[in-house]
Amino acid sequence: MIRDDRQTALGKAQKFLQQGDGHAAETSLRDWLLLGADDPRVLAMLARLRSLAGRSDEAVTFLERARALDSISLSLTLALVDARMASGDAGGAEELAIAVRNEHPGDVRPRLRLANLRMDIGNFAGAAEAARDALANTPGQPTALSILVECGEVEDSDELLKRIQHALTGEVGHTALARAVLHFAAGRLCQRMGRFDRAFEHYLAGNRTRRRDLKRNGFGHDRLAVTREMDRLIDVFDAAGFKADGGGSESETPVFIVGMARSGTSLAEQILASHPDITGAGEMQTIPRIVNGLRRAGGYPVQLPDVTVKAAARQYLEEIDRHGGGAARVVDKMPMNILHLGLIARLFPRARIIHCRRDPLDNCLSCFAENFRVQGLAWAYDLGDLGHMYCQYRRMAAHWLTVLPAGMMLELDYEEVVNDLEGQARRLIDFVDLEWDEACLEFHTNKRVVITPSRGQVRKPVYASSIGRWRHYDNRLGPLTDALAACGCGPELSRAK
């Protein structure tokens, strides 16, 4: 009977989760636990739900309970590694990853988890060691080869490229998505070696595979739907709404970094987070969760009553309190929160918003060369879709600059940060109203966890080699430049810089 009840609870939870209702999913599982019989599958599902809700500390607790019941489950242990990492316990996560690697000498998964974890904390030598260990276990393993490329000059480039090519063309069987990983890795390596034509062919192949897989799973980019969503946001959140409506909280703690993906948002956060009074919380899911909750409750975007705004502000502040540790400012670096600055301004009228900008062609090419981990960036895998999304993003940014209260949003250009680090870093610290600290110039020595595609770049001093990189691919970017021309961001703008 208990087994049947468990299956029913798990089935209901999975259904609710597919519908986007994490609260109902969690309730069905907690009701089952009241029967008095812990079950590792139920606890693991609860941990997943707590992680999705931004409560990684509670996810750790559930997974430790599950592991006490099933200590030999590798999947449970690896989930606990991830939860510890997300909760800020990088040391505990690495210790457990090493232990599970030693307990499972024939399994490549713990080695890959350890390599990725070490990349996130900036230990490139340790990540390379773990990647080599994975390759000794499983020759041609795509993620391990990709991590070796990401680590930088730790391997002979020609030899590493041969290994990737062998994995692509040899007899080793790889799924389509694994081949995409190999293509993106080869593209990055060829680019670093100055072989730009070969790099672009690999980028095309990797993007083609990712795009096909996303469409098969219902995640294609719908240009008309995106345009209509932007229209609705612009119509609802106008200047009059900000003047007439009250705010949720007067807190000055939240700092929001927004912009197009790959526009320099991670660099801006790393500079800020190197200040002793600022905590970088990474790409928080809190605003997207609040938006999804508002949609389920009765529609979004709409102008919201004060009681709803205040409740949402309290929810947000509770979450950043867990990240901030009493810091004067907590940075939320979710780039696509740029869609929701109208809501953010209602929640926190005294918040600071930093809009990161970058040359359109460099920005879009950087997206096209990245194998993003998340599914929501379907527009990144097609040059025409990229151009369309960039134009829509620019339209939203221009709207917010017009309607948000004066002084609420600072525009930060990536190229200016590279060319004048101290001047722009001081400008950032002045904007968030704190005293200057020289540590902000040593951002690359900061040991904080960075779980974004820029996790390698922010460990290095600023460099100019990514400025104007699009010129190496100028004759291959036709669909992108055509799409960008629709909003006045075509190659003429980039060539003028």
QUITAVEN-V243360 format. One record per helix or strand of 2 or more residues. SS is the DSSP state (alpha for helix, beta for strand). FROM is the first residue (numbers start at 1). LEN is the number of residues. If there is no record, write none. Layout:
# QUITAVEN-V243360
ss=SS from=FROM len=LEN
ss=SS from=FROM len=LEN
This chain:
# QUITAVEN-V243360
ss=alpha from=2 len=17
ss=alpha from=22 len=12
ss=alpha from=40 len=13
ss=alpha from=56 len=14
ss=alpha from=74 len=13
ss=alpha from=90 len=14
ss=alpha from=109 len=12
ss=alpha from=124 len=14
ss=alpha from=142 len=9
ss=alpha from=157 len=13
ss=alpha from=176 len=17
ss=alpha from=196 len=21
ss=alpha from=223 len=14
ss=alpha from=239 len=6
ss=beta from=254 len=6
ss=alpha from=265 len=9
ss=beta from=278 len=3
ss=alpha from=286 len=13
ss=alpha from=306 len=19
ss=beta from=329 len=4
ss=alpha from=335 len=13
ss=beta from=352 len=6
ss=alpha from=360 len=9
ss=alpha from=378 len=4
ss=alpha from=383 len=21
ss=beta from=409 len=5
ss=alpha from=414 len=6
ss=alpha from=421 len=11
ss=alpha from=438 len=8
ss=alpha from=457 len=3
ss=alpha from=469 len=8
ss=alpha from=478 len=8
ss=alpha from=491 len=5
